[in-house]
Amino acid sequence: MSRSDSRPRMPGNCGISEAIEELSLAPVLFSRFQKLIYNECGIWLGPQKQALLTSRLARRLRTLGLSTMSEYFRLVTQPDQQHERSVMLDCITTNETHFFREPRHFDYLAQEVIPKWKREAEAGKRLRHLSVWCAGCSSGEEPYSLAMLFLKHLSAEAGWFPQILASDISTRVLEKAREATFPIEKAQEIPKEYLRSYMLKGTKESTGTMRVVPELQKIVRFARINLFADSYPVQGTFDLIFCRNVLIYFDDRSKEKVLAGLVRHLSPTGLLFVGHSEHLNGARELRLVAPTVYALKSAAA
Ligand SMILES: C[S@@+](CC[C@H](N)C(=O)[O-])C[C@H]1O[C@@H](n2cnc3c(N)ncnc32)[C@H](O)[C@@H]1O
């Protein structure tokens, strides 16, 4: 059915009800979207996600002026529609995140890892250059939390030079992350000592927001990286890889592929952090060094 059809429409939700109807009437179409999304990003949407997918895509249909999900499917599968495929993925990703989420990881870094790096640097056994990858960073709370931790504990005067690559598949969240401005309510997620040093409270037209200080922004670089890709546009290896609450959306096959990709970029003495509900029991090259923190088995204990 096209926009010019004369069938009566529900006021207020023009297009959405029809799109929902179209998809719910055609499970075959849902299954095509399932496969398309899986092949694009490794996320398998189970049948319970049908309503969610429908409502999220319906909004996109409305923006594009399309009337049915099958029209949208035809569009998004055109070879030259890479941009539309990435917009579709933006619609379906779950981006929940917080500053200092899962604080045990930050405590572990502050109490165990950073003191060890300092000892090693003093003994001339490591450089003071730190390379960190926050893979699946959402709107930036996680990489900025890491940046605060590093700036507090590893001073530039002592020669420390941390750099964080923060990546996500969703361009929408990356845009928010680059803006570096957050609702003031999020201040409660940040321990007081960090809040005072690294967040600027918005005034006048920015009232109700807070902004990360420029020093913090300088050490975080954002990029769109699809972790399900066969290779990643990143160079070298990382001292830390944070990939938390991302693997949870993948099935075993895609999880294995993503893990293999991450492990290729983990430095021989590096650490991989995953979310607290993501245990990597099947990862042959990794050993557990702390709850949900892994190192390469080949690395010295
Ligand atoms: C729930 S958020 C987790 C954010 C953060 N790591 C945390 O723990 O608070 C999951 C993020 O993974 C991203 N994501 C999902 N599939 C991805 C993929 N194939 N490649 C890269 N990022 C992906 C989503 O866009 C989303 O922002």
The ligand as a MOL file (V3000), in Angstrom:
LIG
                    3D

  0  0  0     0  0            999 V3000
M  V30 BEGIN CTAB
M  V30 COUNTS 27 29 0 0 0
M  V30 BEGIN ATOM
M  V30 1 C 24.7390 -2.3980 26.1390 0
M  V30 2 S 25.8880 -1.3910 25.2940 0 CHG=1
M  V30 3 C 27.3190 -1.5620 26.3500 0
M  V30 4 C 28.0740 -0.2590 26.4860 0
M  V30 5 C 29.2850 -0.3240 27.4110 0
M  V30 6 N 30.2890 -1.2210 26.9280 0
M  V30 7 C 28.8760 -0.6920 28.8160 0
M  V30 8 O 29.1590 -1.8130 29.2720 0
M  V30 9 O 28.2570 0.1450 29.4890 0 CHG=-1
M  V30 10 C 26.3350 -2.4490 23.9040 0
M  V30 11 C 26.9580 -1.6790 22.7480 0
M  V30 12 O 27.4840 -2.6120 21.8010 0
M  V30 13 C 27.2890 -2.0910 20.5000 0
M  V30 14 N 27.3450 -3.1740 19.5020 0
M  V30 15 C 26.4380 -4.1440 19.2700 0
M  V30 16 N 26.8290 -4.9100 18.2500 0
M  V30 17 C 28.0180 -4.4210 17.8150 0
M  V30 18 C 28.9100 -4.7750 16.7890 0
M  V30 19 N 28.6780 -5.8010 15.9560 0
M  V30 20 N 30.0370 -4.0510 16.6410 0
M  V30 21 C 30.2880 -2.9950 17.4640 0
M  V30 22 N 29.4760 -2.6070 18.4510 0
M  V30 23 C 28.3480 -3.3120 18.6310 0
M  V30 24 C 25.9140 -1.4260 20.5920 0
M  V30 25 O 25.7120 -0.4490 19.5930 0
M  V30 26 C 25.9330 -0.8460 22.0060 0
M  V30 27 O 26.3010 0.5150 22.0160 0
M  V30 END ATOM
M  V30 BEGIN BOND
M  V30 1 1 1 2
M  V30 2 1 2 3
M  V30 3 1 2 10
M  V30 4 1 3 4
M  V30 5 1 4 5
M  V30 6 1 5 6
M  V30 7 1 5 7
M  V30 8 2 7 8
M  V30 9 1 7 9
M  V30 10 1 10 11
M  V30 11 1 11 12
M  V30 12 1 11 26
M  V30 13 1 12 13
M  V30 14 1 13 14
M  V30 15 1 13 24
M  V30 16 1 14 15
M  V30 17 1 14 23
M  V30 18 2 15 16
M  V30 19 1 16 17
M  V30 20 1 17 18
M  V30 21 2 17 23
M  V30 22 1 18 19
M  V30 23 2 18 20
M  V30 24 1 20 21
M  V30 25 2 21 22
M  V30 26 1 22 23
M  V30 27 1 24 25
M  V30 28 1 24 26
M  V30 29 1 26 27
M  V30 END BOND
M  V30 END CTAB
M  END
